[in-house]
Amino acid sequence: MKNFSKLILFVTIFNYLSHIILASIVSTGDFNKDFYVNYSPNHVNTSADGRTRSLIFDKESGTEIASNDMYLFGQFDMKIKLISGNSAGTVVAFYELHIYMQLASGQPNHDEVDFEFLGNVAGKPFTLQTNVYVDGSDDREERISLWFDPTQDFHTYSILWNLHQIVFMVDWVPIRTYRNHADKGAKYPRWQPMELKISIWNGETWATDGGKTKIDWSQAPFVATLGNYSVDACNWKGNARFCRVESENNWWNKGYSSTLTWTQRRLFKWVRKYHLTYDYCMDNQRFQNNIPIECSLPKY
């Protein structure tokens, strides 16, 4: 475990420095400038310098913020500190309590790439769910138990999305990949631009223990805090070709970003072995033994 801790630290530093060198950052780092509040602005608190923002959930409402711009491919990093104490039934989403981080196209047959932090009973591990929607179809959930307490400090949650793959990362550790196997009949989000959304909302019907554990409103309000973030992506201007080409600015489409590195593969296998708690590709009963095609294809 010590060796893996050192490896995780090395990967974090290396990827951070590489990110700075290659970046064509389109974000300002100021929530007031890069995001708008989609609903319930009275449930959003932002620091004076715009660098941190809190999302609040209570009996009245949750809230959601969304990026001003749309993007087609890139890397999206968000520092998040989750709700402390008993947050059962909540969802925080980086893109539902539930915190939710999400890339979403907003079209009828929409594409979507999600991080969903499912609330927990105090003292139990947090569950992090990821999902991929393509052309309006989902059913691609995976869940892991986090190897740290996400309520004690900020951690970086990232989505790398390019022509070749989608990689979900936690502190630069790849926890999931979803590869572009469109040539083999698997669907892949590659044409629709998406906006970045972060929300907090009521998911008590399903989020914790399959909906058995409900929200304890005596613990409200529930607060999730967002810190430093980076959007290094192709800003959508109506021309998909511009975002699909390989160039110095579009570094995420280059060959070295087309698959996991050797070090990333080791970390990926470690997460899958010790922290994976649900994988749709292993759920034969759900799919009546007709598992989606991408499940039988390489993950990197």
C-alpha positions in Angstrom: 0.0 0.0 0.0 2.9 2.4 0.7 4.3 1.8 -2.7 1.0 2.6 -4.3 0.7 5.8 -2.2 4.1 6.8 -3.6 3.0 5.9 -7.1 -0.2 7.9 -6.8 1.9 10.9 -5.5 4.3 10.6 -8.4 1.4 10.4 -11.0 -0.2 13.4 -9.4 2.9 15.6 -9.7 3.8 14.4 -13.1 0.3 14.9 -14.6 0.0 18.3 -13.0 3.3 19.6 -14.5 2.5 18.1 -17.9 -1.0 19.7 -17.7 0.6 23.1 -17.2 3.1 22.7 -20.0 0.6 21.5 -22.6 -2.4 23.4 -21.5 -4.5 25.8 -23.6 -6.7 26.7 -20.6 -10.0 28.3 -21.5 -11.2 28.7 -17.9 -10.4 31.8 -15.8 -10.6 30.0 -12.4 -13.4 32.4 -11.4 -16.7 30.8 -10.9 -18.5 34.1 -11.4 -17.0 34.4 -14.9 -17.1 30.8 -16.1 -20.3 29.5 -14.7 -24.0 30.6 -14.3 -26.4 29.4 -11.7 -29.1 27.2 -13.4 -31.6 27.3 -10.5 -31.8 28.3 -6.8 -29.2 31.1 -6.7 -29.9 31.5 -3.0 -28.4 28.0 -2.5 -25.0 29.1 -3.9 -22.3 31.0 -2.0 -19.2 32.2 -3.7 -16.0 33.6 -2.2 -15.1 37.2 -2.8 -12.4 36.3 -5.3 -14.6 33.8 -7.1 -12.2 30.9 -6.5 -14.4 28.8 -4.3 -18.1 28.1 -4.4 -20.5 26.2 -2.0 -23.6 24.4 -3.2 -26.3 24.1 -0.6 -29.1 21.5 -0.3 -32.0 21.7 2.2 -35.7 20.9 2.3 -36.4 23.8 0.0 -34.1 23.0 -2.9 -30.8 21.8 -4.2 -29.0 23.8 -6.9 -26.9 23.5 -10.1 -24.3 25.6 -11.8 -23.3 25.2 -15.5 -20.4 26.5 -17.7 -21.1 29.5 -19.9 -19.4 27.7 -22.8 -19.9 24.4 -24.6 -17.0 22.1 -25.4 -16.1 19.2 -27.7 -13.2 17.2 -26.2 -10.7 18.2 -23.6 -9.9 17.8 -19.9 -12.1 19.0 -17.1 -10.7 19.1 -13.5 -12.7 20.1 -10.4 -11.6 20.2 -6.8 -14.5 19.1 -4.6 -14.9 18.7 -0.8 -17.9 16.6 0.0 -20.6 16.8 2.6 -19.5 15.8 6.1 -21.5 13.7 8.6 -24.7 11.9 7.6 -25.4 12.7 3.9 -27.5 9.6 3.1 -29.9 10.2 0.2 -28.0 13.1 -1.2 -26.2 13.3 -4.5 -23.4 15.6 -5.6 -22.8 15.4 -9.3 -19.8 16.6 -11.3 -21.4 17.1 -14.9 -27.3 14.2 -7.8 -28.1 14.8 -1.7 -26.2 13.5 -4.7 -23.3 15.7 -5.9 -23.1 15.5 -9.6 -20.3 16.6 -11.9 -21.4 16.2 -15.5 -20.7 16.9 -19.1 -24.0 17.1 -20.9 -25.1 18.0 -24.5 -28.6 19.0 -23.6 -30.0 17.5 -26.8 -33.0 15.1 -27.0 -30.7 12.2 -27.9 -28.1 13.6 -25.6 -24.6 12.6 -24.6 -23.5 12.8 -21.0 -20.5 11.8 -18.9 -21.0 11.8 -15.2 -19.4 11.7 -11.8 -22.0 11.1 -9.1 -21.1 11.2 -5.4 -23.7 9.2 -3.6 -24.4 10.3 0.0 -23.5 8.0 2.8 -24.3 7.1 6.4 -21.6 8.7 8.7 -18.6 6.4 9.1 -19.2 4.4 6.0 -17.2 4.8 2.7 -18.4 7.2 0.1 -19.6 5.6 -3.2 -18.5 7.3 -6.4 -20.7 6.3 -9.4 -19.7 7.1 -13.0 -22.0 6.8 -16.0 -21.8 7.4 -19.8 -24.8 8.3 -21.9 -24.5 8.1 -25.7 -27.3 9.2 -28.1 -29.7 9.3 -25.2 -28.9 5.8 -23.9 -27.3 5.1 -20.5 -27.2 1.9 -18.4 -23.4 2.1 -18.2 -22.9 2.7 -14.5 -19.8 1.7 -12.5 -19.3 2.3 -8.8 -16.2 2.4 -6.6 -15.6 2.9 -2.9 -13.2 5.8 -2.4 -9.9 5.0 -0.6 -10.0 8.2 1.4 -12.5 10.4 3.2 -13.7 13.0 0.6 -15.2 15.2 3.3 -11.9 16.0 5.0 -10.2 17.8 2.2 -10.4 18.8 -1.4 -9.7 16.2 -4.0 -9.4 16.6 -7.8 -12.0 14.8 -10.0 -11.2 14.8 -13.7 -12.7 13.8 -17.0 -10.4 13.4 -20.1 -12.5 13.2 -23.2 -11.0 12.9 -26.7 -11.4 11.1 -30.0 -10.0 7.9 -28.5 -11.2 7.5 -25.0 -12.9 8.9 -21.9 -10.9 8.6 -18.7 -12.4 9.2 -15.3 -9.7 10.2 -12.7 -9.5 10.9 -9.0 -6.4 12.8 -8.0 -5.0 11.7 -11.4 -5.6 8.0 -10.7 -7.7 6.5 -13.6 -10.7 4.8 -12.1 -12.5 4.1 -15.3 -12.1 4.2 -19.1 -14.6 4.2 -21.9 -13.0 3.7 -25.3 -14.1 4.7 -28.7 -15.0 1.4 -30.3 -17.4 3.0 -32.8 -15.8 1.1 -35.6 -16.9 -2.1 -33.9 -20.5 -1.0 -33.4 -20.2 0.5 -29.9 -21.7 4.0 -29.4 -19.3 6.8 -28.4 -19.9 10.5 -27.8 -17.9 12.3 -30.5 -20.1 14.8 -32.3 -22.2 16.7 -29.7 -20.7 19.5 -27.7 -21.3 19.5 -24.0 -21.4 21.9 -21.1 -19.9 21.3 -17.6 -22.5 21.1 -14.8 -22.1 20.6 -11.0 -25.3 20.0 -9.0 -26.5 18.8 -5.6 -30.0 17.3 -5.2 -32.3 14.8 -3.6 -31.6 11.2 -4.7 -33.0 9.4 -1.6 -35.2 7.1 -3.7 -32.1 5.3 -5.0 -28.7 6.9 -4.0 -27.9 5.2 -0.6 -28.5 1.5 0.0 -30.7 1.3 -3.1 -33.0 4.0 -1.6 -33.5 2.2 1.8 -31.6 4.9 3.7 -33.4 8.3 3.5 -32.3 11.8 4.1 -31.9 12.9 7.7 -33.2 16.4 7.5 -32.0 17.2 11.0 -28.5 17.3 9.4 -29.5 19.9 6.8 -28.3 22.1 5.3 -25.9 19.9 3.3 -23.0 21.8 1.8 -20.5 20.7 -0.9 -17.6 23.0 -1.6 -15.9 23.5 -5.0 -12.3 24.7 -5.2 -9.8 25.3 -7.9 -10.8 24.0 -11.3 -9.5 23.9 -14.8 -11.2 23.5 -18.2 -8.6 22.8 -20.9 -10.9 22.0 -23.9 -12.0 22.9 -27.4 -14.4 25.8 -27.0 -17.4 24.9 -29.3 -17.8 27.4 -32.1 -20.1 25.4 -34.3 -17.4 23.5 -36.3 -16.8 19.9 -35.1 -13.8 19.5 -37.5 -11.9 22.2 -35.6 -12.2 20.3 -32.3 -11.5 16.9 -33.9 -8.1 17.7 -35.4 -4.8 16.9 -33.8 -2.9 20.1 -33.0 -0.8 21.7 -30.3 -3.8 23.3 -28.8 -5.9 20.1 -29.1 -3.2 18.1 -27.2 -5.9 15.7 -25.8 -6.4 14.3 -29.3 -2.7 13.4 -29.8 -1.4 9.9 -29.8 0.0 10.0 -26.2 -3.5 10.7 -24.9 -5.1 7.8 -26.9 -4.5 5.2 -24.2 -3.4 4.8 -20.6 0.3 4.9 -19.8 2.1 2.0 -18.2 1.9 3.7 -14.8 -1.8 4.6 -15.3 -2.6 1.0 -16.1 -1.1 -0.3 -12.9 -3.2 2.2 -10.9 -6.3 1.4 -13.0 -5.9 -2.3 -12.2 -5.4 -1.6 -8.5 -8.7 0.4 -8.4 -10.5 -2.3 -10.3 -9.2 -5.0 -8.0 -9.7 -3.4 -4.6 -12.3 -0.6 -5.0 -14.7 -1.6 -7.8 -18.2 -2.4 -6.3 -20.4 -2.5 -9.4 -19.7 -2.9 -13.1 -22.6 -2.9 -15.6 -20.5 -5.2 -17.8 -20.7 -7.9 -15.1 -24.5 -7.6 -14.6 -25.8 -10.5 -16.8 -29.1 -10.5 -15.0 -29.8 -6.9 -15.8 -29.0 -7.3 -19.5 -30.5 -10.8 -19.8 -27.1 -12.1 -20.9 -26.9 -9.6 -23.7 -24.1 -7.5 -22.3 -23.3 -4.3 -24.3 -20.7 -4.8 -27.0 -18.1 -2.5 -25.5 -17.8 -4.8 -22.5 -16.0 -7.4 -24.6 -13.6 -4.9 -26.1 -10.3 -3.5 -24.7 -10.4 -0.8 -22.0 -7.1 0.8 -23.1 
